[in-house]
Amino acid sequence: MPHLLQSTCQFAIGLSLAFLSLGISLRAQTQVSVPPRPPIVLDSMEVAKLVVDRTLPKYPPVAKVNYLQGRVSVEASVSAEGKVVREHVTGGNPILAASALEAIRQWRFRPLMTPGGPAGFVTPFKVEFSLRAPLSRQLPPNPEKALPRGAVPPRLLTKSALSSTATIVHARVLVDAEGKAIDYECFCGPVAHNEEVRQLIMGLSFRPAQWGNTPVPGYAEIDLPFAEKPSQETANAFVGNE
């Protein structure tokens, strides 16, 4: 009888532990399935109240001598500590865009205070590049079109055969004057914001755009092979559109 009672107690304890483990597992699954909160989006007037340090972008010399002017549109993600953690060009000449990104990375903001405490946010910026000319009629016609025509676009240096199992997606990459990818736009549907895609693109090496003998920032059009489980073969397989 004592042996039977001991066995029953052990069974009851084991059953209780099993249900407890199941409960923990179910709660963990429930927590994982909670969708992330959408980012807080602020307009320019709201962001202006939070600015602590806003470094002005440098006017690229090659843009000056070619009378290049214009607006660069950028979307920036700011952390809860007020630091710019990601920036993306949504429009603008690549030479001016590279200068705008370099400046925006140094901007600092006061933390955005919410009922739940400090929070990060996303905001659009517009950076204007304008030359001081004595007379506007002295400027050459359409300088923003003349410079790209005289420049050789960036070229992707990494090439190999494409994997037959990879999906080919198209991307436009902003390459700086040193041949490094500093931003990109991926025309690839649901994988556009995939972190593995971002790491692959930002790790590519390019020959920078050339204006005469001068390396300058430029846009490169590339085809990118991507698989759900990237292998070393996929990571090294790229084709650039020259």
C-alpha positions as CSV (number, residue, x, y, z in Angstrom):
1,M,0.0,0.0,0.0
2,P,2.7,2.5,0.8
3,H,4.4,1.6,-2.4
4,L,1.2,2.2,-4.3
5,L,0.8,5.6,-2.6
6,Q,4.4,6.5,-3.4
7,S,3.9,5.6,-7.1
8,T,0.6,7.6,-7.2
9,C,2.4,10.7,-5.7
10,Q,5.2,10.4,-8.2
11,F,2.7,10.1,-11.0
12,A,0.8,13.2,-9.8
13,I,4.0,15.2,-9.5
14,G,5.2,14.1,-12.9
15,L,1.8,15.1,-14.4
16,S,1.9,18.4,-12.7
17,L,5.3,19.2,-14.1
18,A,4.2,18.1,-17.5
19,F,1.2,20.5,-17.4
20,L,3.5,23.3,-16.0
21,S,6.0,22.8,-18.9
22,L,3.1,22.8,-21.4
23,G,1.8,26.0,-19.9
24,I,5.3,27.7,-20.1
25,S,5.6,26.5,-23.7
26,L,2.2,27.9,-24.7
27,R,2.9,31.2,-23.0
28,A,6.2,31.4,-24.9
29,Q,4.5,30.7,-28.2
30,T,1.9,33.3,-27.4
31,Q,4.6,35.9,-26.7
32,V,6.4,35.2,-30.0
33,S,3.2,35.6,-32.0
34,V,2.5,39.1,-30.7
35,P,3.0,41.4,-33.8
36,P,5.6,44.3,-33.4
37,R,4.3,47.7,-32.8
38,P,4.4,50.0,-35.8
39,P,7.1,52.7,-35.7
40,I,6.2,56.2,-34.5
41,V,6.3,58.6,-37.4
42,L,7.0,62.3,-36.8
43,D,6.8,65.2,-39.3
44,S,9.4,67.9,-39.8
45,M,7.8,70.3,-37.3
46,E,7.7,67.7,-34.6
47,V,11.3,66.7,-35.2
48,A,12.5,70.3,-35.2
49,K,11.6,70.5,-31.4
50,L,13.9,67.5,-30.7
51,V,17.0,68.6,-32.6
52,V,20.2,68.9,-30.5
53,D,22.9,68.8,-33.2
54,R,22.2,69.1,-36.9
55,T,25.5,69.1,-38.9
56,L,25.2,70.7,-42.3
57,P,26.2,68.5,-45.3
58,K,29.4,69.5,-47.2
59,Y,28.9,70.6,-50.8
60,P,30.8,68.1,-52.9
61,P,33.5,69.8,-55.0
62,V,32.6,67.9,-58.1
63,A,29.0,69.1,-57.7
64,K,30.1,72.7,-57.4
65,V,32.2,72.8,-60.5
66,N,29.4,71.2,-62.5
67,Y,26.8,73.6,-61.0
68,L,24.8,70.7,-59.6
69,Q,22.0,71.7,-57.3
70,G,18.9,69.9,-56.0
71,R,17.0,68.3,-53.1
72,V,17.7,65.0,-51.5
73,S,14.9,63.2,-49.7
74,V,15.9,60.9,-46.8
75,E,13.9,58.8,-44.4
76,A,15.7,58.3,-41.1
77,S,15.2,56.0,-38.1
78,V,16.1,57.4,-34.7
79,S,16.7,55.4,-31.6
80,A,15.2,56.0,-28.2
81,E,18.6,57.5,-27.2
82,G,18.3,60.1,-30.0
83,K,20.9,58.6,-32.4
84,V,20.3,58.0,-36.1
85,V,20.5,54.2,-36.5
86,R,19.4,53.9,-40.2
87,E,18.9,56.3,-43.1
88,H,17.6,55.7,-46.6
89,V,17.6,58.0,-49.6
90,T,14.1,58.2,-51.3
91,G,15.1,60.6,-54.0
92,G,18.0,62.8,-55.2
93,N,21.2,62.9,-57.2
94,P,23.7,60.3,-55.9
95,I,26.6,62.7,-55.4
96,L,24.4,65.0,-53.3
97,A,22.7,62.0,-51.6
98,A,26.1,60.6,-50.4
99,S,26.9,63.9,-48.7
100,A,23.5,64.2,-47.2
101,L,23.7,60.7,-45.6
102,E,27.2,61.4,-44.2
103,A,25.8,64.5,-42.4
104,I,22.5,62.9,-41.2
105,R,24.4,60.1,-39.5
106,Q,25.9,62.6,-37.2
107,W,22.6,64.3,-36.2
108,R,21.5,64.0,-32.6
109,F,18.0,64.4,-31.0
110,R,16.5,64.6,-27.6
111,P,14.7,61.4,-26.7
112,L,11.0,61.3,-27.7
113,M,9.1,60.9,-24.5
114,T,5.9,58.8,-24.6
115,P,3.6,57.5,-21.8
116,G,5.7,54.3,-21.9
117,G,9.0,56.1,-21.7
118,P,11.6,57.2,-24.3
119,A,10.9,55.8,-27.8
120,G,12.5,55.7,-31.2
121,F,10.8,57.2,-34.3
122,V,11.0,57.5,-38.1
123,T,10.9,60.8,-39.9
124,P,11.5,62.2,-43.4
125,F,14.1,64.9,-44.1
126,K,14.6,67.1,-47.2
127,V,18.2,68.4,-47.7
128,E,18.6,71.3,-50.1
129,F,21.8,71.9,-52.0
130,S,21.8,75.4,-53.6
131,L,24.7,77.4,-55.2
132,R,25.1,81.1,-54.9
133,A,25.3,82.3,-58.5
134,P,25.5,86.0,-59.4
135,L,23.0,85.6,-62.1
136,S,20.8,82.5,-62.6
137,R,21.2,82.9,-66.4
138,Q,25.0,82.2,-66.0
139,L,24.2,78.6,-65.0
140,P,24.5,76.0,-67.8
141,P,21.2,74.5,-68.9
142,N,20.2,71.2,-67.1
143,P,23.4,70.7,-65.2
144,E,21.8,67.8,-63.2
145,K,21.5,65.9,-66.5
146,A,24.9,66.8,-67.9
147,L,27.0,65.4,-65.1
148,P,25.5,61.9,-65.1
149,R,26.0,61.7,-68.9
150,G,29.7,62.4,-68.4
151,A,30.2,59.9,-65.6
152,V,30.8,56.1,-65.8
153,P,28.4,54.3,-63.4
154,P,29.7,52.0,-60.6
155,R,30.6,48.4,-61.4
156,L,30.1,45.4,-59.2
157,L,33.4,43.6,-58.6
158,T,32.0,40.3,-57.2
159,K,30.8,37.9,-59.9
160,S,30.1,34.2,-60.2
161,A,27.6,31.8,-61.6
162,L,24.1,32.1,-60.2
163,S,22.6,29.3,-58.1
164,S,19.7,27.6,-59.8
165,T,17.7,27.6,-56.6
166,A,18.0,31.3,-55.9
167,T,15.4,33.9,-56.6
168,I,16.8,36.8,-58.6
169,V,15.8,40.2,-57.2
170,H,16.7,43.7,-58.6
171,A,18.3,46.4,-56.5
172,R,19.6,49.9,-57.0
173,V,22.6,50.5,-54.7
174,L,24.1,53.9,-53.8
175,V,27.9,53.5,-53.9
176,D,30.2,56.1,-52.4
177,A,33.5,57.4,-54.0
178,E,35.4,54.5,-52.2
179,G,33.3,51.8,-53.8
180,K,31.3,50.9,-50.7
181,A,27.5,50.4,-50.6
182,I,26.0,53.0,-48.3
183,D,22.3,52.6,-49.2
184,Y,20.0,50.6,-51.5
185,E,16.5,50.3,-52.8
186,C,15.4,46.7,-53.4
187,F,12.6,46.0,-55.9
188,C,12.1,42.5,-54.6
189,G,8.6,42.3,-52.9
190,P,8.4,40.6,-49.5
191,V,12.2,40.2,-49.1
192,A,12.9,43.9,-49.6
193,H,13.4,44.5,-45.8
194,N,15.0,41.1,-45.1
195,E,18.0,41.6,-42.8
196,E,20.0,38.9,-44.8
197,V,19.4,40.8,-48.0
198,R,20.6,44.0,-46.4
199,Q,23.8,42.4,-45.1
200,L,24.5,40.8,-48.5
201,I,24.0,44.1,-50.4
202,M,25.9,46.3,-47.9
203,G,28.8,43.9,-48.0
204,L,29.4,44.1,-51.7
205,S,32.4,45.7,-53.3
206,F,32.2,48.0,-56.3
207,R,34.4,50.0,-58.6
208,P,33.1,53.5,-57.9
209,A,31.6,55.7,-60.5
210,Q,34.1,57.8,-62.5
211,W,33.8,61.4,-63.7
212,G,36.9,61.7,-65.8
213,N,39.7,60.4,-63.5
214,T,37.7,61.4,-60.3
215,P,35.8,58.7,-58.4
216,V,32.4,60.0,-57.4
217,P,29.2,58.5,-55.7
218,G,26.8,56.8,-58.1
219,Y,23.9,54.4,-58.4
220,A,24.6,50.8,-59.5
221,E,21.8,48.5,-60.8
222,I,22.4,44.9,-59.7
223,D,20.6,41.5,-59.9
224,L,20.8,39.8,-56.5
225,P,20.3,36.0,-56.0
226,F,18.5,35.3,-52.8
227,A,17.4,32.1,-51.1
228,E,15.5,31.6,-47.9
229,K,18.4,29.7,-46.5
230,P,21.4,31.4,-48.1
231,S,24.5,29.3,-48.7
232,Q,28.0,30.4,-49.3
233,E,27.3,29.8,-53.0
234,T,24.4,32.2,-53.0
235,A,26.3,34.8,-50.9
236,N,29.0,34.9,-53.6
237,A,26.8,34.8,-56.6
238,F,26.1,38.3,-58.0
239,V,25.7,39.8,-61.5
240,G,26.1,43.5,-62.1
241,N,24.3,45.3,-64.9
242,E,27.0,47.3,-66.6
